[in-house]
Amino acid sequence: MKQYLWLHPNDSQARILMAEALVRDDDLTAEEGVRPAINHLQQVSESSPQFAEARMREGRLRFLVLLQPGAAEKLFRQAVAADPESVDANLLLWKLLDMTGRQSMSGPSFWRLYDLTPERSRGMRLRDWYLSEFHPGTANFAFDEMMGFVAPGSTSSEGAVFKRLLEFREQDPKSQLTHAALAEWFRLQGDPQHALFLLQQAPKPDAVHQDPFFLATHVEVLIDLGEFDRATEVMNSWPKPHSGYSFWRCRGIVNDEVLKDFQAAITDYSKALSAPPGKTDWPMMERKAHCLVLAHRNAEAAELRKKAKVVEKLMEQDVHQRMRRILTELQRPEGLLEMCDFYRKLGRTREMESWQRYIRFLKQQPPVFRRSNL
């Protein structure tokens, strides 16, 4: 193969095959095989029909072996842009977002993957989507085990998320993402001071290339610490165009808690709540309701608080224990109707309709399919 590539250096398929051979060579360590494999994959030019596959494969090596999610994400996005129907690129991009604490940003990647999934397997996709949102600590057990964050043969993923985020930061220190992901973990554990320390260690790119997740984490950390002026400065540095759940949520909090501009906060919270992640954010519903009261819109506030109570109840542990039991039997349409009802109550129409379609598909299948579906 080496001799062939010396004679035909522009053969993209041969480069990909050589990279695969290096990765699979049992006589080489992971480091010895991966680095030269990446070098071959980087020789595949953008004009090549194999460009998307090469970028996906390089991203997979950087993500799963070298533990560099920041670098891998750029490669997966290039692969998806070049080939939107790449199942592997869409799957890996979704899992990367999920495993770096950005489930709320992963919807577009997941739904592209879902649309590419055969109908008989869509129940498993929808189950994984549910787990990624409501059970993030265990949703990526297989990936955590493959990447060394869970001991082989272990049945528990306790501590895997922290190990994963710590290792990502150590292996990909030039990425704002890895610093923000670990900082957000500490913030959620109730340690915003250490979270701020981690954010301050991150690289400082120019304003145009600021990472939205980094900015969102920074704003919330500063507000938790009561550093309102600095939180406003960070919010004002957010690059345009302004969009997405994280931006509207953060700007709403700044307008609400820092600037006391309650009308603006109501507008921002409304935009955040209209996004799919906002449908489960009952604390933000309460924030908006408080602003509505201050704006003398008491009837609207009362209605929103009722809705927040419904959502809060749907987030209780016993509800999700039942959901998990139901999802162990994807071949039973009767049980899956509860998934439809769960998402209906949340106002998550896309998930509800997707489960309904899967149930209709199941009912059209012979019993033997249902028994063997898992």
BELPEWO-V287145 format. One record per residue. PHI is phi in degrees with one decimal (999 if undefined). PSI is psi in degrees with one decimal (none if undefined). D_LAST is the distance of its C-alpha to the last C-alpha in whole Angstrom. Layout:
phi->(PHI PHI)
psi->(PSI PSI)
d_last->(D_LAST D_LAST)
This chain:
phi->(999 -61.4 -64.7 -61.6 -67.9 -65.0 -82.1 -130.3 -66.4 -97.9 -79.9 -63.8 -63.7 -65.5 -61.3 -65.5 -64.7 -66.2 -61.5 -63.5 -63.1 -64.8 -66.6 -88.0 -69.4 -68.3 -82.4 -109.9 -71.7 -56.1 -64.4 -66.5 -87.1 -71.4 -59.9 -66.0 -62.3 -61.9 -58.2 -65.4 -64.5 -71.8 -78.8 -80.0 -80.4 -63.4 -80.7 -79.1 -62.3 -94.3 -57.2 -61.6 -65.1 -64.3 -66.0 -62.0 -66.2 -64.5 -60.7 -62.6 -66.2 -67.7 -77.0 -82.8 -106.8 -83.1 60.0 -120.4 -65.7 -62.6 -66.9 -65.5 -59.5 -60.0 -68.6 -63.8 -67.0 -63.2 -63.8 -67.3 -63.2 -77.8 -143.9 -59.8 -97.4 -74.7 -62.7 -62.6 -65.2 -66.8 -62.5 -68.1 -65.3 -60.3 -65.8 -62.6 -59.9 -63.4 -81.2 -112.7 76.9 -118.2 -56.9 -66.0 -102.3 -94.5 -53.9 -56.9 -67.2 -62.7 -70.5 -62.8 -63.1 -58.5 -63.9 -88.0 -86.5 -56.5 -57.6 -67.3 -103.4 -70.3 -61.6 -66.1 -62.9 -64.5 -62.3 -63.5 -65.3 -59.4 -62.6 -64.3 -87.6 -106.6 -138.1 -62.5 -68.9 -119.2 -65.2 -115.0 -55.4 -62.7 -67.5 -61.4 -67.5 -61.7 -90.5 90.2 -90.0 -125.4 -63.6 -55.3 83.4 -71.0 -105.0 -122.3 -107.2 -57.3 83.3 -66.2 -62.7 -63.1 -57.7 -62.0 -67.1 -64.5 -68.6 -57.7 -65.7 -68.9 -87.8 -133.0 -71.9 -86.7 -97.5 -59.9 -55.8 -66.8 -68.4 -66.4 -63.2 -70.4 -62.3 -63.8 -61.1 -66.5 -60.9 -68.5 -83.3 89.1 -125.6 -65.5 -64.9 -69.7 -59.7 -64.2 -56.9 -64.8 -63.6 -70.6 -85.3 -73.4 -64.0 -112.5 -74.3 -67.9 -58.2 -65.5 -103.1 -64.4 -81.1 -58.7 -66.1 -61.3 -63.5 -61.6 -63.3 -61.8 -60.3 -67.3 -63.2 -64.0 -66.5 -58.3 -87.6 77.2 -92.4 -68.6 -63.4 -67.1 -61.2 -65.8 -60.4 -64.6 -60.8 -70.8 -88.7 -63.2 -69.0 -84.0 -75.9 -84.7 -164.7 94.0 -54.4 -62.9 -63.4 -66.6 -62.9 -65.9 -67.5 -61.3 -63.8 -64.4 -62.8 -75.8 -87.2 -101.8 -87.2 57.6 -96.4 -71.4 -65.0 -64.9 -62.9 -59.3 -62.2 -65.5 -60.9 -61.6 -66.6 -66.7 -70.2 -77.9 -77.6 -50.6 -63.5 -68.8 -66.0 -106.0 -88.1 -65.3 -61.3 -70.8 -60.9 -65.2 -60.7 -63.8 -60.2 -61.7 -65.2 -63.0 -62.9 -65.1 -92.9 62.0 -114.8 -66.1 -64.1 -64.3 -63.8 -63.4 -63.7 -67.9 -65.5 -61.7 -63.8 -60.8 -65.2 -61.8 -66.2 -57.7 -64.9 -69.3 -91.8 -70.5 -60.6 -65.6 -62.2 -77.7 -63.3 -66.7 -58.8 -65.3 -63.9 -60.6 -76.2 -80.5 -127.8 -68.0 -89.6 -105.0 -58.6 -61.1 -69.5 -68.3 -59.7 -67.8 -65.3 -60.0 -66.2 -58.8 -72.0 -62.0 -64.3 -80.6 77.5 -96.6 -62.7 -63.6 -64.1 -58.5 -67.8 -67.0 -65.5 -61.5 -64.1 -65.6 -62.8 -61.1 -61.0 -58.7 -66.5 -85.5 -93.1 -66.3 -53.8 -61.7 -65.8 -62.5 -68.7 -102.6 -60.7 -89.9)
psi->(-39.8 -43.0 -40.4 -44.6 -28.9 -36.6 -30.0 69.0 -18.0 10.5 99.5 -40.6 -38.4 -36.8 -43.4 -42.1 -37.8 -41.8 -42.1 -41.9 -40.3 -41.7 -34.8 -5.2 112.3 -16.7 -7.0 144.4 166.2 -43.9 -42.2 -31.9 -37.2 -44.6 -51.1 -31.3 -43.9 -40.1 -42.7 -42.9 -32.2 -14.3 -10.3 115.9 163.4 -24.8 -7.4 144.3 -20.4 10.2 -49.4 -42.8 -40.3 -42.2 -40.2 -44.8 -40.7 -43.2 -39.7 -41.1 -42.4 -35.9 -55.0 -27.8 -52.3 -12.3 49.0 77.8 -32.0 -48.2 -39.8 -38.4 -43.1 -40.3 -41.8 -39.1 -37.3 -41.7 -43.6 -38.4 -38.6 -32.0 86.1 -17.6 14.4 109.6 -45.1 -44.5 -42.8 -40.7 -48.1 -35.9 -43.3 -48.2 -36.0 -46.6 -44.2 -42.1 -2.7 23.2 21.2 42.0 -36.4 -16.8 1.3 -2.4 -51.1 -40.0 -43.7 -46.0 -29.4 -44.6 -43.5 -44.3 -26.1 -4.6 133.9 147.1 -37.1 -19.4 1.6 -26.5 -41.0 -37.9 -46.7 -35.7 -45.5 -35.2 -44.9 -48.3 -37.8 -30.2 -41.1 -10.8 58.5 -24.6 -25.3 -4.8 -24.1 33.1 -46.7 -42.4 -42.0 -38.6 -44.1 -35.8 -0.3 12.3 -12.2 134.6 140.3 132.5 -6.0 147.3 3.0 139.4 19.4 128.6 -5.2 -38.9 -45.9 -46.2 -43.4 -50.4 -35.7 -44.4 -38.6 -44.3 -39.3 -37.0 -18.4 60.3 -15.1 0.2 128.0 -34.4 -49.0 -33.7 -42.4 -39.1 -43.6 -38.4 -42.1 -35.7 -46.0 -37.4 -44.6 -22.4 -0.3 23.4 69.3 -25.5 -45.9 -33.4 -43.0 -40.6 -44.5 -41.1 -35.5 -17.8 -9.5 155.1 154.8 88.6 171.1 164.7 -35.1 -30.8 20.1 137.4 124.6 -36.7 -40.1 -46.3 -43.7 -43.7 -42.5 -45.5 -48.4 -36.2 -46.5 -38.2 -41.7 -33.5 -2.4 15.0 72.8 -38.6 -42.7 -36.6 -40.3 -40.7 -44.9 -41.7 -40.2 -16.0 -1.8 122.8 149.5 158.4 145.3 121.9 168.2 156.0 -47.8 -42.8 -51.1 -35.3 -49.1 -42.3 -34.9 -43.6 -41.7 -47.0 -34.9 -59.3 -26.9 -55.4 -14.4 31.2 85.8 -31.6 -44.1 -38.8 -40.5 -44.2 -45.6 -45.9 -38.2 -41.7 -40.2 -40.8 -20.8 -18.0 151.8 -44.0 -26.8 -21.2 -21.3 -0.9 73.3 -31.8 -35.0 -31.9 -41.1 -38.2 -47.5 -40.6 -40.4 -42.3 -36.8 -39.1 -45.0 -23.7 10.9 36.3 63.7 -37.8 -42.9 -38.4 -43.2 -41.8 -42.1 -37.1 -34.7 -44.1 -41.5 -37.9 -38.9 -46.8 -42.5 -42.0 -35.8 -15.5 0.5 153.4 -41.1 -32.2 -45.8 -25.2 -40.8 -42.4 -41.8 -38.4 -42.2 -39.2 -4.2 -8.9 70.5 -10.6 -1.6 100.4 -34.3 -44.0 -36.1 -16.7 -28.1 -29.8 -40.9 -44.4 -39.1 -49.8 -30.2 -45.0 -29.2 -13.0 22.5 81.3 -39.7 -45.9 -43.5 -48.5 -32.6 -41.3 -39.2 -42.1 -40.7 -39.0 -43.2 -40.9 -45.9 -43.0 -21.0 -8.3 151.8 155.5 -33.1 -34.4 -43.6 -39.3 -29.3 6.0 -34.4 none)
d_last->(41 43 46 44 44 47 48 46 45 43 41 38 35 37 37 33 33 35 34 30 33 34 31 30 33 33 36 36 35 33 36 38 35 34 37 39 35 36 39 38 36 38 41 38 40 39 41 38 35 33 34 31 29 32 32 28 28 31 29 26 29 31 28 26 29 32 31 33 31 34 35 31 31 34 32 29 31 33 30 29 32 33 29 28 25 24 20 21 24 23 20 22 25 22 21 25 26 24 25 28 28 28 25 28 29 25 25 26 24 21 21 23 19 17 20 19 15 14 14 10 9 12 10 8 12 14 12 13 17 17 17 19 22 21 20 22 23 19 17 18 18 16 19 22 21 21 25 26 26 24 25 23 21 22 20 22 22 26 28 26 27 31 31 29 31 34 33 33 36 38 36 37 40 41 39 39 36 35 38 37 33 35 38 35 33 37 38 35 36 39 41 42 45 43 41 44 46 42 43 46 45 43 45 47 46 49 48 46 43 43 39 38 36 39 41 39 39 42 43 41 43 46 46 44 48 50 51 51 53 51 48 50 51 48 46 49 48 45 45 45 43 42 39 36 35 36 39 40 39 41 44 44 44 47 49 48 49 51 53 53 52 50 50 49 46 45 45 43 41 40 39 37 35 34 32 28 29 32 30 29 32 34 37 38 38 40 42 43 44 46 48 48 50 52 53 54 51 50 48 46 45 45 42 40 40 39 36 36 35 32 31 32 30 27 27 28 25 25 23 21 20 19 17 15 14 13 11 9 8 7 8 11 14 16 15 14 18 19 18 20 23 22 23 25 27 27 28 26 26 23 20 21 21 18 16 18 18 14 15 17 15 12 16 17 14 15 13 12 9 8 8 6 4 0)
